[in-house]
Each structure stands twice: as C-alpha cells, then as structure tokens.
C-alpha cells in the first residue's frame, strides 16, 4: 500500500511538473507573441514618423523649387529689359567723345546715365 501511495505521489508530482512546464511554455509563447506585436507596433509608428518627415521635406522642396522658378522668371524678364538698355548705353558711350579732365557731362550724357540708374533702381525694387 505504501508503494502504491508513493507511486501515486510520484505520478502526481510528475503530472504537476509536466503541467507546470506546459503552462510555463504557453505563458512564454504568449509573452513572445505580445512582444512581437509591440515591436511591430513600434516599427509601424517609426515608419509613419519617417513618412511624415519625408512628406514635410518634399513639401519644403516643392515650395523652394517654386520660389526659385519664380525668381528665375523675374530675373529673366528684368535681365532681358535691362540688357537692351545696357547695350544702348554702351553704344552711346562708345560713340561719344571722352570728356577732358575736369569737365562735367553734358545734358544728354547726364540724362542717359540717370535713365540707367532709374532702370537699375526700379529692377532692384521689384525683387
């Protein structure tokens, strides 16, 4: 009878240990699943943050490109009008006789220079 009781106790202990091992393994597996889900959530959050930063950078780049294109367009229009005026001024100055030392420019030269200064100032104000 003692042997039977000892055998039952040993079997009960073995079953208890086996049950504890199975429960421990199940708990370990469930914890692993929860950790994997948490890691996946963190990766998703990080990817969303990176995507938002990339979209913000793209928006900034688009804005800067638009600003640069507008400035280039304005520069082109101003340069084309000023280029013609500068060429005219160069031609007029090349055809004029140089002033002797100590002389002041005549009315035509002063007018031409003043027009060039006014055109330059007007172009600078448009910026």
The first five atom37 places (N, CA, C, CB, O) and aatype in JSON, in Angstrom:
{
  "aatype": [20, 20, 20, 20, 20, 20, 20, 20, 20, 20, 20, 20, 20, 20, 20, 20, 20, 20, 20, 20, 20, 20, 20, 20, 20, 20, 20, 20, 20, 20, 20, 20, 20, 20, 20, 20, 20, 20, 20, 20, 20, 20, 20, 20, 20, 20, 20, 20, 20, 20, 20, 20, 20, 20, 20, 20, 20, 20, 20, 20, 20, 20, 20, 20, 20, 20, 20, 20, 20, 20, 20, 20, 20, 20, 20, 20, 20, 20, 20, 20, 20, 20, 20, 20, 20, 20, 20, 20, 20, 20, 20, 20, 20, 20, 20, 20, 20, 20, 20, 20, 20, 20, 20, 20, 20, 20, 20, 20, 20, 20, 20, 20, 20, 20, 20, 20, 20, 20, 20, 20, 20, 20, 20, 20, 20, 20, 20],
  "atom_mask": [
    [1, 1, 1, 1, 1],
    [1, 1, 1, 1, 1],
    [1, 1, 1, 1, 1],
    [1, 1, 1, 1, 1],
    [1, 1, 1, 1, 1],
    [1, 1, 1, 1, 1],
    [1, 1, 1, 1, 1],
    [1, 1, 1, 1, 1],
    [1, 1, 1, 1, 1],
    [1, 1, 1, 1, 1],
    [1, 1, 1, 1, 1],
    [1, 1, 1, 1, 1],
    [1, 1, 1, 1, 1],
    [1, 1, 1, 1, 1],
    [1, 1, 1, 1, 1],
    [1, 1, 1, 1, 1],
    [1, 1, 1, 1, 1],
    [1, 1, 1, 1, 1],
    [1, 1, 1, 1, 1],
    [1, 1, 1, 1, 1],
    [1, 1, 1, 1, 1],
    [1, 1, 1, 1, 1],
    [1, 1, 1, 1, 1],
    [1, 1, 1, 1, 1],
    [1, 1, 1, 1, 1],
    [1, 1, 1, 1, 1],
    [1, 1, 1, 1, 1],
    [1, 1, 1, 1, 1],
    [1, 1, 1, 1, 1],
    [1, 1, 1, 1, 1],
    [1, 1, 1, 1, 1],
    [1, 1, 1, 1, 1],
    [1, 1, 1, 1, 1],
    [1, 1, 1, 1, 1],
    [1, 1, 1, 1, 1],
    [1, 1, 1, 1, 1],
    [1, 1, 1, 1, 1],
    [1, 1, 1, 1, 1],
    [1, 1, 1, 1, 1],
    [1, 1, 1, 1, 1],
    [1, 1, 1, 1, 1],
    [1, 1, 1, 1, 1],
    [1, 1, 1, 1, 1],
    [1, 1, 1, 1, 1],
    [1, 1, 1, 1, 1],
    [1, 1, 1, 1, 1],
    [1, 1, 1, 1, 1],
    [1, 1, 1, 1, 1],
    [1, 1, 1, 1, 1],
    [1, 1, 1, 1, 1],
    [1, 1, 1, 1, 1],
    [1, 1, 1, 1, 1],
    [1, 1, 1, 1, 1],
    [1, 1, 1, 1, 1],
    [1, 1, 1, 1, 1],
    [1, 1, 1, 1, 1],
    [1, 1, 1, 1, 1],
    [1, 1, 1, 1, 1],
    [1, 1, 1, 1, 1],
    [1, 1, 1, 1, 1],
    [1, 1, 1, 1, 1],
    [1, 1, 1, 1, 1],
    [1, 1, 1, 1, 1],
    [1, 1, 1, 1, 1],
    [1, 1, 1, 1, 1],
    [1, 1, 1, 1, 1],
    [1, 1, 1, 1, 1],
    [1, 1, 1, 1, 1],
    [1, 1, 1, 1, 1],
    [1, 1, 1, 1, 1],
    [1, 1, 1, 1, 1],
    [1, 1, 1, 1, 1],
    [1, 1, 1, 1, 1],
    [1, 1, 1, 1, 1],
    [1, 1, 1, 1, 1],
    [1, 1, 1, 1, 1],
    [1, 1, 1, 1, 1],
    [1, 1, 1, 1, 1],
    [1, 1, 1, 1, 1],
    [1, 1, 1, 1, 1],
    [1, 1, 1, 1, 1],
    [1, 1, 1, 1, 1],
    [1, 1, 1, 1, 1],
    [1, 1, 1, 1, 1],
    [1, 1, 1, 1, 1],
    [1, 1, 1, 1, 1],
    [1, 1, 1, 1, 1],
    [1, 1, 1, 1, 1],
    [1, 1, 1, 1, 1],
    [1, 1, 1, 1, 1],
    [1, 1, 1, 1, 1],
    [1, 1, 1, 1, 1],
    [1, 1, 1, 1, 1],
    [1, 1, 1, 1, 1],
    [1, 1, 1, 1, 1],
    [1, 1, 1, 1, 1],
    [1, 1, 1, 1, 1],
    [1, 1, 1, 1, 1],
    [1, 1, 1, 1, 1],
    [1, 1, 1, 1, 1],
    [1, 1, 1, 1, 1],
    [1, 1, 1, 1, 1],
    [1, 1, 1, 1, 1],
    [1, 1, 1, 1, 1],
    [1, 1, 1, 1, 1],
    [1, 1, 1, 1, 1],
    [1, 1, 1, 1, 1],
    [1, 1, 1, 1, 1],
    [1, 1, 1, 1, 1],
    [1, 1, 1, 1, 1],
    [1, 1, 1, 1, 1],
    [1, 1, 1, 1, 1],
    [1, 1, 1, 1, 1],
    [1, 1, 1, 1, 1],
    [1, 1, 1, 1, 1],
    [1, 1, 1, 1, 1],
    [1, 1, 1, 1, 1],
    [1, 1, 1, 1, 1],
    [1, 1, 1, 1, 1],
    [1, 1, 1, 1, 1],
    [1, 1, 1, 1, 1],
    [1, 1, 1, 1, 1],
    [1, 1, 1, 1, 1],
    [1, 1, 1, 1, 1],
    [1, 1, 1, 1, 1],
    [1, 1, 1, 1, 1],
    [1, 1, 1, 1, 1]
  ],
  "atom_positions": [
    [[0.81, -1.17, 0.0], [0.0, 0.0, 0.0], [0.86, 1.25, 0.0], [-0.93, -0.01, 1.18], [0.55, 2.23, -0.67]],
    [[1.93, 1.22, 0.74], [2.83, 2.36, 0.79], [3.45, 2.57, -0.59], [3.92, 2.16, 1.87], [3.64, 3.71, -1.03]],
    [[3.76, 1.5, -1.25], [4.36, 1.63, -2.57], [3.36, 2.24, -3.55], [4.84, 0.26, -3.07], [3.73, 3.04, -4.42]],
    [[2.11, 1.86, -3.42], [1.08, 2.41, -4.28], [0.88, 3.89, -4.0], [-0.23, 1.65, -4.11], [0.7, 4.67, -4.94]],
    [[0.9, 4.29, -2.76], [0.76, 5.69, -2.39], [1.97, 6.47, -2.88], [0.6, 5.84, -0.87], [1.83, 7.58, -3.39]],
    [[3.15, 5.89, -2.73], [4.37, 6.55, -3.19], [4.33, 6.68, -4.7], [5.63, 5.76, -2.74], [4.75, 7.7, -5.25]],
    [[3.84, 5.66, -5.38], [3.74, 5.69, -6.83], [2.75, 6.76, -7.26], [3.32, 4.31, -7.39], [3.0, 7.53, -8.19]],
    [[1.59, 6.81, -6.56], [0.6, 7.85, -6.87], [1.17, 9.24, -6.61], [-0.69, 7.64, -6.04], [0.92, 10.16, -7.39]],
    [[1.91, 9.41, -5.56], [2.53, 10.7, -5.24], [3.55, 11.06, -6.31], [3.2, 10.65, -3.84], [3.63, 12.22, -6.73]],
    [[4.33, 10.08, -6.74], [5.34, 10.33, -7.78], [4.67, 10.7, -9.1], [6.25, 9.09, -7.96], [5.12, 11.6, -9.8]],
    [[3.58, 9.99, -9.43], [2.85, 10.29, -10.67], [2.21, 11.67, -10.56], [1.76, 9.2, -10.95], [2.25, 12.45, -11.51]],
    [[1.63, 11.98, -9.4], [1.02, 13.29, -9.21], [2.07, 14.39, -9.32], [0.3, 13.36, -7.84], [1.81, 15.43, -9.91]],
    [[3.25, 14.15, -8.75], [4.34, 15.13, -8.83], [4.79, 15.29, -10.27], [5.53, 14.72, -7.95], [5.04, 16.41, -10.72]],
    [[4.9, 14.18, -11.0], [5.32, 14.23, -12.39], [4.29, 14.96, -13.24], [5.55, 12.82, -12.93], [4.64, 15.77, -14.09]],
    [[3.0, 14.67, -13.0], [1.93, 15.34, -13.73], [1.93, 16.83, -13.4], [0.56, 14.71, -13.4], [1.73, 17.67, -14.28]],
    [[2.16, 17.15, -12.12], [2.2, 18.55, -11.71], [3.36, 19.27, -12.38], [2.32, 18.66, -10.18], [3.21, 20.39, -12.87]],
    [[4.53, 18.62, -12.4], [5.69, 19.22, -13.07], [5.44, 19.37, -14.57], [6.95, 18.37, -12.82], [5.78, 20.4, -15.16]],
    [[4.86, 18.36, -15.16], [4.56, 18.41, -16.59], [3.55, 19.53, -16.89], [4.01, 17.06, -17.07], [3.71, 20.28, -17.85]],
    [[2.51, 19.62, -16.04], [1.52, 20.69, -16.2], [2.16, 22.06, -16.01], [0.36, 20.5, -15.2], [1.86, 22.99, -16.76]],
    [[3.04, 22.18, -15.02], [3.75, 23.46, -14.79], [4.61, 23.81, -15.99], [4.61, 23.38, -13.51], [4.67, 24.96, -16.4]],
    [[5.3, 22.8, -16.55], [6.15, 23.04, -17.72], [5.31, 23.47, -18.92], [6.96, 21.77, -18.06], [5.7, 24.38, -19.66]],
    [[4.15, 22.83, -19.12], [3.27, 23.19, -20.23], [2.73, 24.61, -20.04], [2.11, 22.18, -20.36], [2.71, 25.39, -20.98]],
    [[2.31, 24.93, -18.82], [1.8, 26.28, -18.56], [2.91, 27.32, -18.72], [1.21, 26.36, -17.14], [2.67, 28.41, -19.25]],
    [[4.12, 26.99, -18.26], [5.24, 27.92, -18.43], [5.52, 28.14, -19.91], [6.5, 27.38, -17.72], [5.72, 29.27, -20.35]],
    [[5.54, 27.05, -20.67], [5.78, 27.16, -22.12], [4.69, 27.97, -22.81], [5.85, 25.77, -22.76], [4.98, 28.79, -23.69]],
    [[3.44, 27.76, -22.41], [2.34, 28.52, -23.0], [2.46, 30.0, -22.65], [0.97, 27.97, -22.52], [2.26, 30.86, -23.5]],
    [[2.79, 30.27, -21.4], [2.97, 31.67, -20.99], [4.12, 32.32, -21.74], [3.23, 31.75, -19.49], [4.02, 33.47, -22.17]],
    [[5.2, 31.58, -21.9], [6.37, 32.1, -22.63], [5.98, 32.4, -24.08], [7.54, 31.08, -22.58], [6.37, 33.44, -24.62]],
    [[5.24, 31.51, -24.69], [4.81, 31.72, -26.08], [3.89, 32.93, -26.2], [4.09, 30.46, -26.61], [4.06, 33.74, -27.11]],
    [[2.95, 33.05, -25.3], [2.02, 34.19, -25.33], [2.78, 35.49, -25.12], [0.92, 34.04, -24.25], [2.51, 36.48, -25.8]],
    [[3.75, 35.5, -24.18], [4.57, 36.71, -23.97], [5.34, 37.05, -25.23], [5.54, 36.5, -22.79], [5.45, 38.23, -25.59]],
    [[5.88, 36.04, -25.92], [6.59, 36.27, -27.18], [5.7, 36.9, -28.22], [7.15, 34.97, -27.72], [6.1, 37.81, -28.94]],
    [[4.45, 36.41, -28.29], [3.51, 36.98, -29.26], [3.21, 38.44, -28.93], [2.21, 36.17, -29.28], [3.14, 39.29, -29.81]],
    [[3.03, 38.71, -27.64], [2.75, 40.09, -27.23], [3.94, 41.01, -27.54], [2.42, 40.15, -25.71], [3.77, 42.13, -28.01]],
    [[5.16, 40.5, -27.27], [6.36, 41.29, -27.55], [6.5, 41.56, -29.05], [7.61, 40.59, -27.02], [6.85, 42.66, -29.47]],
    [[6.23, 40.52, -29.85], [6.29, 40.69, -31.31], [5.27, 41.72, -31.79], [6.06, 39.35, -32.02], [5.56, 42.53, -32.67]],
    [[4.08, 41.67, -31.21], [3.04, 42.64, -31.59], [3.46, 44.05, -31.19], [1.69, 42.27, -30.92], [3.23, 45.0, -31.94]],
    [[4.08, 44.19, -30.02], [4.54, 45.51, -29.57], [5.66, 46.02, -30.47], [5.02, 45.44, -28.11], [5.68, 47.2, -30.83]],
    [[6.58, 45.13, -30.84], [7.68, 45.53, -31.73], [7.12, 45.93, -33.1], [8.71, 44.38, -31.89], [7.57, 46.91, -33.69]],
    [[6.15, 45.18, -33.59], [5.53, 45.53, -34.88], [4.85, 46.89, -34.79], [4.51, 44.45, -35.3], [4.91, 47.67, -35.74]],
    [[4.19, 47.16, -33.68], [3.56, 48.47, -33.5], [4.57, 49.59, -33.48], [2.75, 48.49, -32.22], [4.34, 50.65, -34.07]],
    [[5.7, 49.37, -32.8], [6.75, 50.39, -32.76], [7.36, 50.61, -34.14], [7.85, 49.98, -31.76], [7.64, 51.75, -34.52]],
    [[7.55, 49.52, -34.89], [8.09, 49.66, -36.25], [7.12, 50.43, -37.14], [8.39, 48.28, -36.87], [7.54, 51.27, -37.94]],
    [[5.83, 50.16, -36.98], [4.83, 50.88, -37.76], [4.83, 52.36, -37.4], [3.43, 50.29, -37.53], [4.76, 53.22, -38.28]],
    [[4.92, 52.66, -36.13], [4.95, 54.05, -35.68], [6.2, 54.76, -36.22], [4.92, 54.12, -34.14], [6.13, 55.91, -36.64]],
    [[7.33, 54.06, -36.19], [8.57, 54.65, -36.69], [8.47, 54.89, -38.21], [9.78, 53.74, -36.37], [8.91, 55.92, -38.71]],
    [[7.88, 53.94, -38.92], [7.71, 54.1, -40.37], [6.77, 55.27, -40.68], [7.16, 52.81, -41.01], [7.01, 56.03, -41.61]],
    [[5.71, 55.42, -39.9], [4.79, 56.54, -40.11], [5.48, 57.88, -39.83], [3.55, 56.4, -39.2], [5.26, 58.85, -40.56]],
    [[6.31, 57.92, -38.79], [7.05, 59.14, -38.49], [8.02, 59.48, -39.62], [7.82, 58.99, -37.15], [8.13, 60.64, -40.04]],
    [[8.73, 58.46, -40.12], [9.66, 58.69, -41.23], [8.92, 59.16, -42.48], [10.45, 57.41, -41.54], [9.41, 60.03, -43.2]],
    [[7.75, 58.59, -42.73], [6.96, 59.0, -43.89], [6.49, 60.45, -43.74], [5.75, 58.07, -44.09], [6.5, 61.21, -44.71]],
    [[6.08, 60.82, -42.54], [5.64, 62.21, -42.31], [6.8, 63.18, -42.5], [5.05, 62.36, -40.89], [6.63, 64.26, -43.06]],
    [[7.99, 62.8, -42.02], [9.16, 63.66, -42.2], [9.53, 63.77, -43.67], [10.35, 63.12, -41.39], [9.89, 64.85, -44.14]],
    [[9.43, 62.67, -44.4], [9.73, 62.7, -45.84], [8.72, 63.58, -46.58], [9.72, 61.27, -46.42], [9.1, 64.33, -47.48]],
    [[7.45, 63.5, -46.2], [6.43, 64.34, -46.83], [6.67, 65.81, -46.53], [5.03, 63.94, -46.35], [6.49, 66.67, -47.41]],
    [[7.08, 66.12, -45.3], [7.38, 67.51, -44.94], [8.58, 68.02, -45.75], [7.66, 67.64, -43.42], [8.58, 69.15, -46.24]],
    [[9.61, 67.18, -45.88], [10.78, 67.57, -46.66], [10.41, 67.77, -48.13], [11.9, 66.51, -46.54], [10.9, 68.69, -48.78]],
    [[9.55, 66.91, -48.65], [9.11, 67.04, -50.04], [8.31, 68.33, -50.24], [8.26, 65.83, -50.45], [8.45, 69.0, -51.26]],
    [[7.48, 68.66, -49.27], [6.71, 69.9, -49.34], [7.65, 71.11, -49.32], [5.71, 69.98, -48.18], [7.47, 72.06, -50.09]],
    [[8.65, 71.07, -48.43], [9.64, 72.16, -48.37], [10.39, 72.28, -49.7], [10.63, 71.93, -47.22], [10.62, 73.38, -50.19]],
    [[10.76, 71.14, -50.27], [11.48, 71.14, -51.54], [10.61, 71.71, -52.66], [11.94, 69.73, -51.89], [11.09, 72.47, -53.5]],
    [[9.34, 71.33, -52.67], [8.43, 71.84, -53.69], [8.26, 73.36, -53.56], [7.06, 71.15, -53.58], [8.26, 74.08, -54.55]],
    [[8.12, 73.81, -52.33], [7.99, 75.26, -52.09], [9.26, 75.99, -52.54], [7.71, 75.54, -50.6], [9.18, 77.03, -53.2]],
    [[10.41, 75.45, -52.18], [11.68, 76.08, -52.57], [11.83, 76.09, -54.09], [12.87, 75.36, -51.92], [12.3, 77.08, -54.65]],
    [[11.45, 75.01, -54.74], [11.54, 74.94, -56.21], [10.64, 75.99, -56.85], [11.17, 73.54, -56.71], [11.03, 76.65, -57.81]],
    [[9.44, 76.12, -56.32], [8.52, 77.13, -56.85], [9.08, 78.53, -56.67], [7.15, 77.03, -56.16], [9.0, 79.36, -57.58]],
    [[9.65, 78.8, -55.5], [10.25, 80.11, -55.23], [11.42, 80.38, -56.18], [10.72, 80.2, -53.77], [11.56, 81.47, -56.72]],
    [[12.26, 79.37, -56.37], [13.42, 79.53, -57.26], [12.96, 79.77, -58.7], [14.33, 78.28, -57.19], [13.5, 80.63, -59.39]],
    [[11.97, 78.99, -59.14], [11.46, 79.18, -60.51], [10.87, 80.56, -60.71], [10.41, 78.11, -60.84], [11.07, 81.19, -61.76]],
    [[10.13, 81.05, -59.72], [9.55, 82.4, -59.81], [10.65, 83.46, -59.85], [8.61, 82.66, -58.62], [10.56, 84.41, -60.62]],
    [[11.67, 83.29, -59.02], [12.78, 84.25, -59.02], [13.53, 84.21, -60.35], [13.76, 83.95, -57.85], [13.94, 85.25, -60.87]],
    [[13.71, 83.02, -60.9], [14.39, 82.9, -62.2], [13.56, 83.55, -63.3], [14.64, 81.42, -62.54], [14.11, 84.19, -64.2]],
    [[12.24, 83.38, -63.24], [11.37, 84.02, -64.24], [11.46, 85.54, -64.14], [9.91, 83.56, -64.05], [11.58, 86.23, -65.16]],
    [[11.4, 86.05, -62.9], [11.51, 87.51, -62.72], [12.88, 88.0, -63.18], [11.27, 87.89, -61.24], [12.98, 89.05, -63.82]],
    [[13.92, 87.25, -62.86], [15.27, 87.64, -63.27], [15.37, 87.68, -64.79], [16.32, 86.66, -62.7], [15.95, 88.6, -65.37]],
    [[14.78, 86.67, -65.44], [14.83, 86.64, -66.9], [14.12, 87.83, -67.53], [14.21, 85.35, -67.41], [14.62, 88.41, -68.49]],
    [[12.97, 88.19, -66.98], [12.24, 89.33, -67.55], [12.97, 90.64, -67.29], [10.83, 89.39, -66.98], [13.02, 91.51, -68.16]],
    [[13.54, 90.78, -66.1], [14.27, 92.01, -65.78], [15.57, 92.07, -66.58], [14.58, 92.08, -64.26], [15.95, 93.12, -67.09]],
    [[16.25, 90.93, -66.7], [17.52, 90.92, -67.41], [17.33, 91.24, -68.88], [18.21, 89.56, -67.26], [18.13, 91.97, -69.46]],
    [[16.27, 90.71, -69.48], [16.07, 90.99, -70.9], [15.81, 92.48, -71.14], [14.9, 90.16, -71.44], [16.3, 93.04, -72.12]],
    [[15.03, 93.12, -70.26], [14.77, 94.54, -70.46], [16.01, 95.38, -70.12], [13.58, 94.99, -69.6], [16.3, 96.36, -70.8]],
    [[16.73, 94.98, -69.08], [17.94, 95.73, -68.73], [19.06, 95.5, -69.74], [18.42, 95.34, -67.33], [19.86, 96.4, -70.0]],
    [[19.12, 94.31, -70.29], [20.18, 94.0, -71.25], [20.1, 94.94, -72.46], [20.08, 92.54, -71.71], [21.12, 95.44, -72.93]],
    [[18.9, 95.17, -72.94], [18.72, 96.08, -74.08], [19.14, 97.5, -73.69], [17.26, 96.07, -74.57], [19.79, 98.19, -74.47]],
    [[18.76, 97.94, -72.49], [19.12, 99.29, -72.05], [20.63, 99.41, -71.85], [18.38, 99.64, -70.75], [21.22, 100.45, -72.16]],
    [[21.25, 98.37, -71.34], [22.7, 98.41, -71.14], [23.42, 98.44, -72.48], [23.18, 97.2, -70.31], [24.4, 99.17, -72.64]],
    [[22.94, 97.66, -73.45], [23.54, 97.68, -74.78], [23.42, 99.06, -75.42], [22.89, 96.63, -75.68], [24.37, 99.55, -76.03]],
    [[22.25, 99.69, -75.28], [22.06, 101.03, -75.82], [23.02, 102.01, -75.15], [20.6, 101.5, -75.62], [23.63, 102.85, -75.82]],
    [[23.15, 101.89, -73.84], [24.05, 102.79, -73.11], [25.49, 102.59, -73.55], [23.93, 102.56, -71.6], [26.22, 103.56, -73.72]],
    [[25.9, 101.34, -73.73], [27.27, 101.06, -74.18], [27.53, 101.68, -75.56], [27.53, 99.53, -74.24], [28.58, 102.28, -75.8]],
    [[26.55, 101.53, -76.46], [26.7, 102.1, -77.8], [26.83, 103.62, -77.74], [25.51, 101.7, -78.69], [27.67, 104.22, -78.4]],
    [[25.96, 104.22, -76.93], [26.0, 105.68, -76.81], [27.32, 106.15, -76.22], [24.84, 106.18, -75.96], [27.89, 107.14, -76.67]],
    [[27.81, 105.44, -75.21], [29.06, 105.85, -74.57], [30.26, 105.62, -75.49], [29.25, 105.1, -73.25], [31.23, 106.38, -75.45]],
    [[30.2, 104.57, -76.32], [31.31, 104.32, -77.24], [31.35, 105.37, -78.35], [31.19, 102.92, -77.85], [32.43, 105.71, -78.84]],
    [[30.19, 105.89, -78.73], [30.15, 106.87, -79.82], [30.47, 108.28, -79.33], [28.78, 106.86, -80.47], [30.8, 109.15, -80.14]],
    [[30.38, 108.52, -78.05], [30.66, 109.85, -77.51], [32.16, 110.06, -77.38], [29.97, 110.03, -76.14], [32.94, 109.13, -77.16]],
    [[32.53, 111.31, -77.51], [33.94, 111.65, -77.3], [34.2, 111.71, -75.8], [34.31, 113.02, -77.98], [33.35, 112.21, -75.06]],
    [[35.34, 111.21, -75.34], [35.62, 111.26, -73.9], [35.7, 112.7, -73.42], [36.92, 110.52, -73.58], [36.1, 113.6, -74.15]],
    [[35.32, 112.9, -72.18], [35.37, 114.23, -71.58], [36.8, 114.56, -71.17], [34.42, 114.32, -70.36], [37.52, 113.7, -70.66]],
    [[37.19, 115.79, -71.38], [38.51, 116.19, -70.87], [38.47, 116.22, -69.34], [38.92, 117.58, -71.45], [37.41, 116.32, -68.73]],
    [[39.64, 116.13, -68.75], [39.73, 116.17, -67.29], [39.13, 117.46, -66.75], [41.19, 116.03, -66.82], [39.35, 118.54, -67.3]],
    [[38.36, 117.33, -65.68], [37.79, 118.49, -65.01], [36.48, 118.95, -65.58], [38.75, 119.59, -65.06], [35.88, 119.89, -65.05]],
    [[35.99, 118.33, -66.64], [34.72, 118.73, -67.25], [33.59, 117.89, -66.69], [34.78, 118.6, -68.78], [33.78, 116.75, -66.27]],
    [[32.42, 118.48, -66.68], [31.24, 117.73, -66.24], [30.49, 117.27, -67.49], [30.31, 118.59, -65.3], [30.61, 117.89, -68.54]],
    [[29.71, 116.19, -67.39], [29.0, 115.67, -68.56], [27.9, 116.63, -69.02], [28.39, 114.29, -68.26], [27.33, 117.38, -68.22]],
    [[27.61, 116.57, -70.31], [26.55, 117.42, -70.85], [25.18, 116.85, -70.49], [26.69, 117.57, -72.38], [25.09, 115.8, -69.86]],
    [[24.14, 117.52, -70.89], [22.78, 117.12, -70.54], [22.4, 115.76, -71.09], [21.8, 118.15, -71.04], [21.72, 114.98, -70.41]],
    [[22.85, 115.44, -72.32], [22.49, 114.16, -72.92], [23.13, 113.01, -72.14], [22.93, 114.12, -74.38], [22.48, 112.0, -71.86]],
    [[24.41, 113.18, -71.8], [25.09, 112.12, -71.03], [24.48, 111.98, -69.64], [26.6, 112.43, -70.91], [24.28, 110.86, -69.17]],
    [[24.18, 113.07, -69.0], [23.55, 113.02, -67.67], [22.19, 112.34, -67.75], [23.41, 114.44, -67.08], [21.83, 111.54, -66.88]],
    [[21.43, 112.66, -68.79], [20.11, 112.06, -68.96], [20.23, 110.55, -69.17], [19.38, 112.7, -70.15], [19.47, 109.78, -68.58]],
    [[21.18, 110.14, -70.0], [21.38, 108.71, -70.26], [21.79, 107.98, -68.99], [22.44, 108.5, -71.35], [21.28, 106.91, -68.68]],
    [[22.71, 108.56, -68.26], [23.16, 107.93, -67.01], [22.02, 107.88, -65.99], [24.36, 108.7, -66.43], [21.85, 106.87, -65.3]],
    [[21.26, 108.95, -65.89], [20.13, 108.96, -64.95], [19.07, 107.92, -65.32], [19.49, 110.35, -64.91], [18.5, 107.29, -64.44]],
    [[18.81, 107.73, -66.62], [17.86, 106.7, -67.05], [18.37, 105.31, -66.66], [17.63, 106.78, -68.57], [17.6, 104.47, -66.2]],
    [[19.65, 105.09, -66.84], [20.22, 103.79, -66.48], [20.12, 103.55, -64.97], [21.69, 103.69, -66.94], [19.81, 102.45, -64.53]],
    [[20.39, 104.59, -64.19], [20.29, 104.48, -62.73], [18.85, 104.22, -62.32], [20.82, 105.75, -62.05], [18.59, 103.39, -61.45]],
    [[17.91, 104.92, -62.93], [16.49, 104.73, -62.61], [16.03, 103.32, -62.97], [15.63, 105.76, -63.35], [15.29, 102.7, -62.21]],
    [[16.46, 102.81, -64.12], [16.08, 101.46, -64.53], [16.65, 100.43, -63.56], [16.56, 101.17, -65.96], [15.97, 99.46, -63.22]],
    [[17.88, 100.62, -63.13], [18.51, 99.7, -62.18], [17.78, 99.74, -60.84], [19.99, 100.06, -61.99], [17.52, 98.69, -60.24]],
    [[17.46, 100.92, -60.37], [16.73, 101.05, -59.1], [15.33, 100.41, -59.18], [16.61, 102.54, -58.71], [14.88, 99.76, -58.24]],
    [[14.66, 100.61, -60.31], [13.33, 100.02, -60.49], [13.42, 98.49, -60.51], [12.69, 100.52, -61.8], [12.55, 97.82, -59.95]],
    [[14.45, 97.96, -61.14], [14.62, 96.49, -61.17], [14.94, 95.96, -59.78], [15.74, 96.09, -62.17], [14.49, 94.89, -59.41]],
    [[15.72, 96.71, -59.03], [16.08, 96.27, -57.67], [14.85, 96.29, -56.75], [17.21, 97.17, -57.07], [14.73, 95.44, -55.87]],
    [[13.96, 97.23, -56.95], [12.75, 97.31, -56.11], [11.79, 96.17, -56.39], [12.04, 98.65, -56.32], [11.05, 95.76, -55.5]],
    [[11.78, 95.65, -57.61], [10.88, 94.55, -57.99], [11.25, 93.26, -57.25], [10.91, 94.32, -59.52], [10.39, 92.39, -57.07]],
    [[12.45, 93.14, -56.84], [12.89, 91.91, -56.14], [12.22, 91.87, -54.84], [14.42, 91.85, -55.96], [12.42, 90.94, -54.06]]
  ]
}
